[in-house]
Amino acid sequence: MHVGVVVNPIAGMGGRVGLKGTDGKVREAIERGAEPRAPDRARRALDRLASVAPEAVVSTARDPMGERLVREAGFDPVRVVDPFGDEAGSGAVAGSETTAEHTTRVVREFLDDGVDVVLFVGGDGTAADVAEAIEGTGTPMLGVPAGVKVYSSVFAVSPEDAAEVVATFSRTERREVMDIDEDEYREGEVNPELRAVAHVPVAENLQSSKQTGGGTVESLAEGVADDIRSREGDGVTYVLGPGSTVGAIKAELGFEPSPIGVDVWRDGEVVARDATETEILAALGAENVVVVSPIGGQGFVFGRGNPQLSPAVIRECDVAIVASRAKLDDVRALRVDTDDPDLDAELAGWVKVRVGKFETRMMKIV
């Protein structure tokens, strides 16, 4: 098996600092203190691949797009593609922001080498770039989720799952590559656009595409808001996650929710709007509750679209999950992908999900 590994080193950097993506925002993300997310995700996938398929033949790209991580996992790459080619000052480029053109250049070189599968690390934008490069070849692709936006169905559930799928798959199926306009996304408009259909290894531990629409949430929002109001004066801090379901709760509390952002509420007042991870941690008190709703169709509670809710935040909070019945009808189980495998394991198991003013439903986090 010959695997082509390419890493988008800037994927996901804008998430925890409240930028909802990194497209065109790398410098701002760095100024806000963002740290790379993709290398750690790649490292987890490559370490597992080395464990389950040590005989795999690996091609990769010059750093910062994969070489060091591949070697650290124990692989001796048979090919290291230079994504920067003859660009002027390529040594400087290698340490700065990479582009879609760098990704497609690497993947096309992989195809010339006859790789069996392209394993990429990034988000929906990276998926679209890889799909563009492999279009018409039939070569399968699989994503290690590392972006803020991970709506496409070409990703494994976790980095470790990606490695196991690559090591064991025997057939492929055609799946959707979705992407959204990040500027619209920052304004609260979520309109996934079909960018490509690509061959993807078949496995159970792949995620579904993002689905829109979830049925009525009015009575659910009213019930949760009533419960929050009943605790006013107790000093309970509510970390209200992104999305339309929790947005309805914010509106019921009487304030305009930040578009797809995280807002913090305590004792009848907004403590922080559109908060970053650092701002959320600073706003927490002695008793904290994070209110989140799973992504329809995928079932992710943490790890897709809400990276501000980091492991450090989650560990300081009780978790309250809310969802319409229609949304839960679209998912078989809930999922988490927090960047902390130990926390993922702690969160796993049966949980109550609030589905109405008073009603709950038991769902399993797997």
N, C-alpha and C positions, 0 to 999 in steps of 0.2 A: 504494500500500500504506500503510495506516494502522496503526501499531504503538503499543500502550499499554505503557509501561515503568514498572514499579514495583519499588522496591528495599526489601528488608527490611534496614535498616542494622545490625541487631544479629545477623544470621545468622552462625553460625560462630565467634562470639567466644569461646565456651567451649572450643573444641577444643584449642588449643596449651597452654592452662593447665590441662589435665587434667580438665575438667568434662564432657566427652562430650556437650555440647549447651549451649544457652543458655536453654531454656525455664525461666523463673523464676529464672535464675541470672545475670542481667545485672550486677547490682551486685557479686556475688561475683567474676565474671569481670573486671570493671574493677579491683576491689581486688587481684586477682592479677596485674594488669598487662596484661590482654588488650587488643588493638587491633582495631578494626573490620577485617573481611575483605571484606565484601560490596562496599564502594565500589570497591575495586581490581578486583574481578571484574566489576562493572558497567562500569567504565571500559574494560576490555579488550574487552568485548562491544560497547559503543557505539562505540568507535573503529573496530572492524572493520565494524560496520554502516554507519558513515559512509563507509568506504572502498568497500564493495561495493554499497551502496544509498543514495547521498547524496540521492536524490530522495524518500526515505521521509518520510511525514508521521508525526510523533511527538506523542503525548500523554503526560504524565507526572504525577507528584505533587509537591506542595510538599516542600521539603527537611525532614527528611533522607531522603526516600523517592524522590529521583531528579532533581529539577529542575537542580541545579548540574551534575551529571554529564552530563545530556543536553545542556545548553548548552555545556559544555566540549568535547564531541565534535563540536560544530559545528551541531547542530540547533537550530532556533527552534521550540519546542513550540507547537502550535496550541491546546493546552489544558493548564493546570496545575491539577490537582485539589487542593483543600485537604483532606487526610485528617482534619484535626482539627475541622473544622466549627465548631460553636458551643460547643465545649468551653471551660469556664472556664480562663482562663490559657493559651490555645492557644499563645501565643508560647513559653511555658516547655515545653509538651508537645513542641513541634517539636524541641527539643534533647535530649529524653530518650527513654526506652524507648517504642517503638511497639508496637502490639498487633495481634492478628488482626483486630479490628474496623476498624482503620485500613486494613489491606490490603483487606478485602472492600469497604469503602466506596469506595476508589479504583477498584477493578476494576469495580464496578457503574456508576460514573460513566463509565468507559471504554466500557462496553457501551451506555450511552445515547448516546455519541458515535459508535457504529458502528465501532469499531476492527475490523481484520481479524484481529489476533492479539494476545494478551497475552504480553509478554516479562517474566518476573519473575526477580528475583535473590534467592535464598535457599536453604532446604533443604526437607525433606519437610513440615515444619509450614507453611511458606509455600505450598507446592504445594497442601496441603489447603485452605488459606484461599482461594486463587485458584479452585480447583475448586468450592468451595462457592458462590462468587459467580457463576460462569459456568454453573452447573448448568442444564441444559435449554435453553441458548441455542444450542448448536452452535458457539460461538466457540472457536477453538483456543487453547491455551496452550503455552508452552515455557519451560523453566527454565534459567537460568544457574546452575550448581551453586556454592553458596557456604556451605552449611550443614555441620555435622558429620555429620548423618545425611542421606545422599542415596541412599535405597533405591528411590525411585520410577523408573518408566520414562518420565517426562515431562521429563527433563533431557537437554540436549546433553552431549557428552563434555567440552567445554571452553567457556569464554566465547566464544572466536573461532568455534567450531563453531555455537554458538547463533545468532550474528549471520548466519552464512552460510545456516543452515537457514531463518531468518525471511525472508531476502532472496530465496530461490530456491524455496521449497516450492510445490507445485501441488495437493497433496491432503493429507488428514489420515487418521489412524486412531485408534481408541479404545485408550487405554493406561491402566495402573493408577497410581493415586496411593496410595502406601503411607506409613504413619507408625508410629512406635513410642512407647511410654510411656518418657520419658527417665528417670524414677526407676527403673523396672525395668531399663532399659539400663545405668544406673550400677551396678546390682547384678549385672550380667552376664547378664540375661535379655533375649534378642533375639527378640521376637515381633512381626514386622511385621503390621500390620492394614490391610486394604483400606479406604481412606477414600472413594475415588471412582474413577470411570472417566471420563476426559476425552478430548476430541479434541486430538490432537497432530500437528503437521506431520510428514510422512513423510520420513525421511532415513536414510542409513546411519550417520551419526555421532550417533546417539542411544544412550543406555545402556539396558541391560535392567533389569528389576526385580531386586532382591536375591533370591537363591535360598538356601534353607537346606539344610543337609545336604551332606556331602561324602565319604561313605564312610569306611572305616577309616583311621586315621592312626597306629596303634600302632607298626608297624615303622618308619615314617618318623620318628616322635618318638624312638624308640630309637636309630636311626642318627645323627640330628642331635645328640642328647644325648651319645652316645659321642664324636662328633667334638669337641664342646665340652669334654668332660672331658679329652680327650687334649691340650688346649692349656692346662690348668691349670698355673699357675706361669709362663706366658709373658707374663702381663699383658694378654692380649687382652680387650677389653671387648665384651660381646655386648648389643646393644639388641634386646630381644625384644618384638615388636609384639603388638597385640591379636588376638583371635580364637581360635576353638576349636583350630585346627591348631597354632598356636604355643603355645597354652595346654597342649596335650598334651606339648610339648617341655619346658615349664617344670615340669610335674608329673613328668616323667621325670627331670629334674635334681634333684627332691626338695624343691620348695617349692610353696606354694599360690599360684597366679597371681592377680594382681589382676584383678577382673572387667573384661574388655574394655579393660584398661589396658596401658601400656608398662612393662616391668620391665627393669632393667639388672643384668647378671650379670658377675662377673669373678673368676677364680681360685677357683671353688667357693663364692662368696658372692653374695647379693643386695646390690647397691650402692644401688639405688633402686627403690622400688615405686610403681606407678601414677604414673609420673614425668611432669612437665610438660616442655615444650620446654626451659625454662631448667635444670631439674634434670638432664635428659639431657645437655645440653651440658657442664654442670659435672662430670658423671661420666665423660666420655670420656677416653681415654688416648691413647697413641701409636699403637696399632693397635685399630681398632674394626670391628665387623661388625653390621649391622642385619639381623635375621631377620624376614621378613614373609611373609604368605600372601595371595594375591589373594582378593577377595570373590567368592564363588560366583555364577555367572550374569552378573556384570558384568565381572570380570577386572581390576578396579582394584587395583594394588599399593600405590600411594600416592595420597592425595587423597580417599579415602572412608573415614571412620571412624577415621583415624589421623593427625589434623593435628598431634599432638605431634611426629611425624616430619617436621619442617619441612625446607625446603631447607638450612638451616644444619646440621641434624643429618645429613641424607643426604650432604652433601658431605664430611663427616668420616669416613664409613663405607664399607666394602665392603658390597655388597648381596647377601644370600643369600635366594632365594625358595624357599619350600616349599609343596607342595600335594598333596592326594591325587589319584590318577588320576581319580576320579569328578568332583572339582571341575574339573579341567582339561577333562574331556570336555564340560562345559557351556559352555565359552568358546572362541571362535575365536582370540582374541588377548588379550594383556595390555595394560593401559593405566596411564598415570600422569597426575596432574593436581596438581602440587606447588605451584602459585601462582608458579612460576618457569619461564617458557617455555623459557629457555635450558637449564635443568636437565632439563626434559622431553625436549628434543631430545637431550641427552647420554645419557639413559637409554634412548632408543629403540634398537631393534635386537634381534637374537637373543640370548637368554639361556638358561642352564641352570636348570631348575627341579627341585629335589629332590622325587621322588615316592615314594621308598621308602627302605629301609635303606641301599641302595647305588645304586639306580637314579635316573637323571635323564631329563628330557625337554626338548627344545628348544622354546621358545615365543618368539614375537616380541612385543616391546613396540611398539605402534604409536602 
